[in-house]
């Protein structure tokens, strides 16, 4: 299965050594002795950027740590230990990873959201950034109009943020303080042709189905039916009818589909207001939603809606359409305290097998860089993200104990964790047992939410050294 590289770009809060970096070109490195390389790794480790073994090698992990240090310290990000980098590294003014994250969080908290009707220099600056990254085609004016809202929504969609059309702190930080995914890069990476498989093909089939071009099963496999659907769409739009979903075709798909394909009376992620509060209150009363009643239709609300739809025997979409709304407000609405609902969910979890792992992996990868709201239980860090992924994949996880019960296989090391596995790290300390939850993505890595801001990000979970690793690999319990 092809995992698109654009979906694996990190938010700025995920500054950490990672093997996602390209191999080091040794010819470009400055001449360094083994002692100098060892000092480099030790200094990066002290500042919190390097967590590997200090062994005098300049491998991909060391380069990734150098890149993170350079970004945090305002240097050109090359991954090479040049003179400026070495001088800054040994200076008393070197910014540590923790200091950078603290500054980042403070700046995030002070940002004022920009929305429709706003008219200011802040809007002008935002429009210029959106234009630079290919999302905004108009002339920056400082007025937050409908074209600006659409550009913000596209940016949020591509960069793993809740699609609200409101440029909140998370959106502005990703846009202005990070290296976000550009619109042209996204369209290129989403390109697909016959024989391809992956999340991009699944999205392609879903978008074409919404517009009436694709009538087959959404298999995430690009076959003859998908090719014919793409070709018909291209003909109708006046594009070259190749049957291949290239960047130009995707641009046309997104200009024709999106929120407009969802009926106007359907409540969806990104919506906000008193109507959302009413839905959250009702879901809370029925036991499907235990977060704050915020009035914002975010990931936690979408998860609750999916669980309710599953309990009610409705199509599980995460959207509050007419049928879902009517069923939700009815006196006969299913309740999580009902033994029948609990038994049904327990049966679905016990019968789940490895066939769902690919879906879990796709959803987790697609949400790298997304900020997951929620009142996390200190005993179960990462639960809200893993719950969202599992429920979206068809596993009705309602409480952390569901995941603990599934992850019954003890693993000897991170290297044993497979792509799409559900992982629980158990650590003991100060008379408290913590269960950190994440999704395996292979190569000894997992995706979980960070301690700062709840961003979903890949890591090697070095901080869990000494923890006992439990895993669900698709085997029936």
C-alpha positions in Angstrom: 0.0 0.0 0.0 1.3 3.4 -1.0 1.6 5.9 1.9 1.7 9.4 0.4 4.6 11.5 1.6 2.6 14.7 1.9 0.5 13.0 4.6 3.7 12.3 6.6 4.9 15.9 7.0 5.1 17.1 10.6 3.7 20.0 12.4 6.3 22.3 13.9 5.6 20.9 17.4 7.1 17.6 16.3 10.7 18.6 16.5 12.5 15.3 17.2 15.0 13.0 15.6 13.3 11.0 12.9 14.4 8.5 10.3 12.1 10.3 7.8 15.0 12.4 6.8 16.9 11.7 3.6 20.2 9.7 3.8 23.1 11.9 4.6 25.3 12.9 1.6 28.7 12.5 3.2 30.4 14.5 0.5 28.5 17.6 1.7 29.5 17.2 5.3 32.2 19.3 6.8 35.3 17.4 7.9 34.6 16.1 11.3 36.6 13.8 13.5 35.0 11.0 15.5 35.4 13.1 18.6 33.7 16.1 17.0 30.8 13.9 15.9 30.5 12.5 19.4 30.5 16.0 20.8 27.8 17.0 18.3 25.5 14.2 19.3 26.1 14.8 23.0 25.3 18.5 22.7 22.2 17.8 20.6 21.1 15.3 23.3 21.7 17.8 26.1 19.5 20.3 24.3 16.7 17.7 23.7 17.0 17.3 20.0 18.7 13.9 19.8 17.6 10.8 21.7 19.6 8.1 20.0 22.9 6.5 21.0 25.8 8.9 20.9 28.2 6.7 18.8 30.1 9.2 16.6 28.0 8.3 13.5 26.4 11.0 11.4 23.4 9.0 10.3 19.8 9.9 9.4 18.8 10.4 13.1 21.7 12.7 13.7 20.9 14.7 10.6 17.2 15.0 11.6 18.3 16.3 15.1 20.6 18.9 13.4 17.6 20.0 11.2 15.4 20.4 14.3 18.1 22.4 16.1 18.6 24.6 13.1 14.9 25.3 12.8 14.5 26.1 16.4 17.5 28.4 16.3 16.6 30.4 13.2 19.4 28.9 11.1 19.2 27.6 7.5 17.8 24.1 7.7 20.3 21.9 5.9 20.9 19.0 8.3 24.6 19.7 7.9 26.9 20.6 10.7 28.2 23.8 9.1 30.2 26.5 10.9 27.2 28.6 12.0 25.4 25.5 13.3 28.4 24.3 15.4 29.0 27.8 16.7 25.4 28.2 17.8 25.3 24.7 19.2 28.1 25.5 21.7 26.9 29.0 22.6 25.2 29.8 25.8 22.3 31.2 23.7 21.5 28.0 22.0 17.7 27.4 22.1 16.8 24.0 23.5 13.9 21.9 22.2 11.9 22.6 25.4 12.5 26.4 25.1 11.4 26.3 21.5 8.2 24.4 22.3 7.4 26.8 25.2 7.8 29.8 22.9 5.7 28.1 20.3 2.9 27.3 22.7 2.9 30.9 24.1 2.7 32.3 20.6 -0.1 29.9 19.8 -2.1 31.0 22.8 -1.8 34.7 22.0 -3.0 34.5 18.4 -6.4 36.0 17.6 -8.7 34.0 15.3 -9.5 35.6 11.9 -12.9 34.9 10.3 -15.4 36.1 7.7 -15.8 39.9 7.8 -12.5 40.7 9.4 -10.6 43.5 7.8 -7.1 44.0 9.1 -3.4 43.8 8.3 -3.3 40.4 10.0 -5.7 39.2 7.3 -3.5 40.7 4.6 -0.4 38.9 6.0 -2.4 35.6 6.1 -3.6 36.0 2.5 -0.1 36.6 1.3 1.1 33.4 3.0 -1.9 31.5 1.5 -1.0 32.9 -1.9 2.6 31.9 -1.5 1.6 28.3 -0.8 -0.9 28.2 -3.7 -4.2 28.2 -1.8 -5.3 31.8 -2.5 -5.4 33.0 -6.1 -6.8 36.5 -5.6 -5.0 39.7 -4.7 -4.4 40.1 -1.0 -6.6 42.9 0.3 -6.8 42.5 4.0 -10.5 41.7 3.8 -11.6 38.2 4.9 -14.1 37.3 2.1 -15.5 34.1 0.8 -12.5 33.4 -1.4 -10.3 33.7 1.7 -12.6 31.3 3.7 -12.3 28.7 0.9 -8.5 29.1 0.8 -8.4 28.6 4.6 -10.6 25.5 4.4 -8.4 24.0 1.7 -5.3 24.7 3.8 -6.8 23.1 6.8 -7.9 20.1 4.9 -4.5 19.5 3.4 -2.6 20.1 6.6 -4.6 17.9 8.9 -6.6 20.6 10.8 -10.3 20.8 11.5 -12.0 22.3 8.5 -13.7 25.4 9.9 -12.9 28.2 7.5 -11.8 30.2 10.6 -8.1 30.9 10.9 -7.6 30.0 14.5 -4.3 29.8 16.4 -3.5 26.2 15.2 -4.2 27.3 11.5 -2.1 30.5 11.8 0.8 28.7 13.5 0.9 26.0 10.8 0.7 28.6 8.1 3.2 31.1 9.4 5.6 29.3 11.8 5.9 25.9 10.1 6.7 24.6 6.6 3.2 23.5 5.6 2.1 21.3 2.8 1.6 23.4 -0.3 -1.5 23.1 -2.5 0.5 22.2 -5.7 2.5 19.6 -3.7 -0.7 18.1 -2.3 -2.4 17.9 -5.7 0.7 16.2 -7.2 1.0 13.7 -4.3 -2.7 12.8 -4.6 -2.2 11.9 -8.2 -3.1 8.3 -9.1 -3.5 6.0 -12.1 -4.7 2.5 -12.8 -3.0 -0.1 -10.6 -2.4 2.3 -7.7 -3.7 1.6 -4.2 -3.8 3.8 -1.1 -5.7 6.4 0.8 -5.5 8.9 -2.2 -7.4 6.3 -4.3 -10.0 5.9 -1.6 -10.5 9.7 -1.4 -10.7 9.8 -5.2 -13.4 7.2 -5.3 -15.3 8.9 -2.5 -15.2 12.3 -4.2 -16.2 10.9 -7.6 -19.1 9.0 -5.9 -20.4 12.2 -4.3 -20.6 13.8 -7.7 -22.2 10.7 -9.3 -19.3 9.6 -11.5 -18.3 6.5 -9.5 -20.7 3.7 -8.6 -18.4 0.9 -7.6 -17.2 -0.1 -4.1 -14.6 2.2 -2.5 -11.8 -0.3 -2.4 -8.8 2.1 -2.4 -7.7 0.2 -5.5 -7.5 2.0 -8.8 -9.2 -0.3 -11.3 -11.1 -0.1 -14.6 -14.3 1.4 -12.9 -12.2 4.1 -11.3 -10.4 4.9 -14.6 -13.8 5.2 -16.4 -15.2 7.5 -13.7 -12.1 9.7 -13.9 -12.4 9.8 -17.7 -16.0 10.8 -17.6 -15.3 13.6 -15.1 -12.4 14.9 -17.2 -14.6 15.0 -20.3 -17.3 16.9 -18.5 -14.8 19.4 -17.2 -13.1 19.9 -20.6 -9.8 18.3 -19.4 -7.7 15.8 -21.4 -9.6 12.5 -20.9 -6.6 10.3 -19.9 -8.4 8.4 -17.1 -5.5 9.3 -14.8 -6.1 11.5 -11.8 -3.3 14.0 -12.3 -2.8 17.3 -10.4 -5.1 19.2 -12.8 -7.9 16.6 -12.4 -7.6 16.8 -8.6 -7.7 20.6 -8.7 -11.0 20.3 -10.7 -12.3 17.7 -8.3 -11.8 20.0 -5.3 -13.2 23.0 -7.1 -16.4 21.0 -7.7 -16.7 18.9 -4.5 -16.2 19.4 -0.8 -18.6 21.0 1.6 -21.0 21.7 -1.3 -21.5 18.0 -1.7 -22.9 17.7 1.8 -26.6 18.7 2.1 -27.0 22.2 3.7 -28.9 20.8 6.7 -26.1 18.3 7.6 -24.0 19.2 10.6 -20.3 18.4 9.9 -16.8 18.7 11.3 -15.8 22.4 11.5 -19.4 23.6 12.3 -19.9 25.6 15.5 -22.7 27.3 17.4 -25.6 26.6 19.7 -26.9 23.8 17.4 -23.6 21.9 17.9 -23.9 22.5 21.7 -27.4 20.9 21.6 -26.0 17.9 19.8 -23.1 17.5 22.2 -25.4 17.8 25.2 -27.7 15.1 23.8 -24.8 12.8 23.0 -23.5 13.4 26.5 -26.8 12.5 28.0 -26.8 9.2 26.0 -23.3 8.4 27.1 -21.5 8.8 23.7 -19.7 12.1 24.4 -17.8 13.0 27.6 -15.8 16.1 26.5 -16.6 19.7 27.3 -19.7 21.1 25.7 -17.8 23.5 23.5 -20.2 24.1 20.5 -17.4 23.2 18.1 -17.8 20.1 15.9 -14.3 18.7 16.3 -12.8 15.2 16.3 -14.3 14.3 19.7 -17.8 15.1 18.4 -17.2 13.3 15.2 -16.2 10.2 17.1 -19.3 10.4 19.3 -21.6 10.8 16.3 -19.9 7.7 14.7 -20.5 5.7 17.8 -24.1 6.7 18.0 -24.7 5.9 14.3 -23.1 2.5 14.9 -25.3 1.9 17.9 -28.4 3.0 16.0 -27.7 0.9 13.0 -27.3 3.9 10.7 -24.6 4.5 8.0 -21.5 5.5 10.0 -20.2 8.7 8.4 -19.5 11.1 11.4 -21.9 13.6 9.7 -25.1 14.6 11.5 -27.6 14.2 8.6 -31.4 14.2 8.9 -31.8 10.6 9.7 -29.1 10.7 12.4 -30.5 13.9 13.9 -34.0 12.5 14.1 -32.8 9.3 15.7 -30.6 11.2 18.1 -33.5 13.4 19.4 -36.0 10.6 19.6 -37.1 9.1 22.9 -36.1 5.7 21.6 -32.5 6.8 20.9 -29.9 4.1 21.9 -28.1 4.7 25.1 -24.5 3.6 25.9 -25.8 2.4 29.3 -28.0 -0.1 27.5 -26.7 -3.6 27.8 -27.6 -4.4 24.2 -25.4 -1.6 22.9 -22.5 -2.6 25.1 -22.8 -6.2 24.1 -22.9 -5.3 20.4 -19.8 -3.1 20.7 -18.0 -5.7 22.7 -18.8 -8.3 20.1 -17.6 -6.1 17.2 -14.2 -5.5 19.0 -13.7 -9.2 19.8 -14.4 -10.2 16.2 -12.1 -7.6 14.7 -9.2 -9.1 12.7 -6.2 -7.9 10.8 -8.3 -6.8 7.8 -8.9 -3.5 9.5 -5.2 -2.7 10.0 -4.8 -1.1 6.6 -7.7 1.3 7.3 -6.3 2.1 10.8 -2.9 2.9 9.2 -4.4 5.1 6.5 -6.5 7.1 8.9 -3.6 7.6 11.4 -1.2 8.7 8.6 -3.8 11.1 7.2 -4.0 12.9 10.5 -0.4 13.6 11.2 -0.2 17.2 12.2 -3.8 17.4 13.4 -4.5 18.8 16.9 -6.8 16.5 18.9 -8.9 18.4 21.5 -10.2 16.6 24.5 -9.8 16.3 28.2 -7.2 13.6 28.3 -7.1 11.3 31.3 -3.6 11.6 32.8 -3.6 7.8 33.1 -4.3 7.3 29.4 -2.3 9.8 27.3 -3.1 9.6 23.6 -6.5 7.9 24.0 -8.5 10.6 22.1 -6.4 10.2 19.0 -6.3 6.4 19.0 -10.0 6.3 19.7 -10.8 8.5 16.8 -8.7 6.4 14.4 -10.2 3.1 15.7 -13.8 4.4 15.5 -13.3 5.9 12.0 -11.9 2.5 11.0 -15.0 0.7 12.3 -13.9 -0.4 15.8 -16.4 1.0 18.4 -13.8 1.9 21.1 -15.6 3.8 23.9 -13.2 3.8 26.8 -9.5 3.3 27.3 -10.2 -0.2 28.8 -11.4 -1.3 25.4 -7.9 -0.7 23.9 -6.2 -2.3 26.9 -8.4 -5.4 26.5 -7.5 -5.6 22.8 -3.8 -5.0 23.2 -3.1 -8.3 25.0 0.1 -9.3 23.1 3.3 -8.3 24.9 6.0 -7.1 22.6 9.8 -7.3 23.3 10.7 -4.1 21.5 9.5 -1.3 19.3 10.9 -3.1 16.3 8.2 -5.8 16.8 5.3 -3.3 16.3 3.7 -3.5 12.9 2.0 -1.0 10.7 -1.6 -0.5 11.8 -1.1 -2.1 15.2 -2.7 -0.6 18.3 0.0 0.0 20.9 -0.2 0.5 24.7 2.9 1.4 26.7 2.6 0.7 30.4 4.9 2.5 32.7 5.0 2.5 36.5 6.1 5.4 38.7 5.1 7.3 41.9 2.4 4.7 42.7 0.7 5.4 39.4 0.4 3.2 36.3 0.3 5.2 33.0 -1.0 3.7 29.7 0.3 5.7 26.7 -1.6 4.8 23.6 -0.5 5.1 19.9 -0.8 3.5 16.5 2.1 1.6 14.9 3.4 2.7 11.5 6.3 0.2 11.1 10.0 0.5 11.3 9.8 0.8 15.1 7.7 4.0 15.0 4.3 4.9 16.2 1.9 7.9 15.8 0.6 9.4 19.0 -0.3 12.7 20.4 2.4 15.0 21.7 2.6 16.3 25.2 2.5 19.9 23.9 -0.8 20.8 22.2 -2.1 17.3 21.5 -0.6 17.2 18.0 -0.6 13.8 16.3 3.0 13.0 15.3 5.3 10.1 14.6 8.0 9.1 17.0 10.1 6.3 18.3 8.7 6.8 21.8 12.2 7.0 23.3 10.7 8.5 26.4 8.9 5.1 27.0 12.2 3.3 27.5 11.6 0.7 30.3 7.9 0.6 29.6 6.1 -2.7 29.0 4.8 -2.7 25.4 1.4 -4.3 24.6 0.0 -4.6 21.1 -3.1 -5.5 19.1 -2.0 -6.9 15.8 -5.3 -8.0 14.4 -5.6 -11.3 16.2 -8.9 -12.0 17.7 -9.0 -11.9 21.5 
